[in-house]
Amino acid sequence: MEVRGGVLVPVKSGSMLASQTLKFATAGGRGIQGPSEYETSIGPVAFAYLEMSTAPSGFERAALKLTLTQTNEEAVEINPVI
């Protein structure tokens, strides 16, 4: 089995946190990651998704459903204003 691509996960912004829970989710249980698109720094929308291959059938869209807690040594802040 081979997996390629990437996923997006919403994070809390605007406050200093040493720990937060990240929830990777599927959109409607159809094997589509939610969220699956984002706006780049120059404006156009880009897509992020996983693909999985169980050779020889080739690659198909896949999704990750996972809840985890990220803990840092120090509190960090995601700046919502650039």
C-alpha positions in Angstrom: 0.0 0.0 0.0 1.2 3.5 -0.8 -0.2 6.8 0.3 0.6 10.2 -1.2 -0.6 13.8 -0.9 -1.5 15.9 2.2 -4.3 16.9 4.5 -5.5 20.1 6.1 -6.7 20.5 9.7 -8.3 23.5 11.3 -6.3 25.0 14.2 -7.2 27.6 16.8 -5.7 31.0 16.1 -5.3 34.3 17.9 -4.3 32.9 21.4 -1.2 31.4 23.0 -1.6 27.6 23.5 0.7 25.0 24.7 -1.7 22.2 23.7 -4.6 21.8 21.3 -6.8 19.0 19.9 -6.6 18.5 16.2 -9.5 16.8 14.4 -9.0 15.4 10.9 -12.4 14.7 9.4 -14.1 13.4 6.3 -16.8 15.3 4.4 -19.9 13.3 4.5 -18.0 10.0 4.9 -17.4 9.8 1.2 -13.6 9.5 1.4 -13.1 13.2 0.9 -11.1 15.2 3.4 -12.7 18.2 5.0 -11.4 20.9 4.6 -9.8 20.0 1.2 -9.0 23.4 -0.2 -7.3 26.6 0.8 -6.4 30.0 -0.6 -2.8 30.6 -1.5 -0.9 33.7 -0.6 -1.3 35.0 -4.2 -5.0 34.3 -4.3 -5.9 31.1 -6.3 -7.5 28.2 -4.5 -5.3 25.1 -4.1 -6.4 21.6 -3.2 -5.0 19.2 -0.6 -6.0 15.5 -0.6 -4.7 12.0 0.0 -4.5 9.3 -2.5 -3.9 5.6 -1.7 -2.8 2.7 -3.9 -3.2 -1.0 -3.4 -1.3 -2.0 -6.5 -2.1 -2.7 -9.3 -5.4 -0.8 -9.2 -3.6 2.6 -9.2 -4.3 5.6 -6.9 -7.7 6.5 -5.5 -8.8 9.4 -3.3 -8.6 8.6 0.4 -9.4 10.4 3.7 -7.9 10.5 7.2 -10.2 10.5 10.2 -8.2 11.1 13.3 -8.3 13.1 16.6 -5.0 13.9 18.3 -3.6 16.3 20.9 -0.5 18.3 19.9 1.5 19.4 22.9 4.4 21.9 22.6 7.1 22.7 25.1 6.1 26.4 25.1 2.8 28.1 24.2 2.6 29.1 20.5 0.2 31.4 18.6 -1.1 31.1 15.1 -1.4 34.6 13.9 -4.8 35.1 12.1 -3.7 38.5 10.6 -0.9 38.6 8.0 
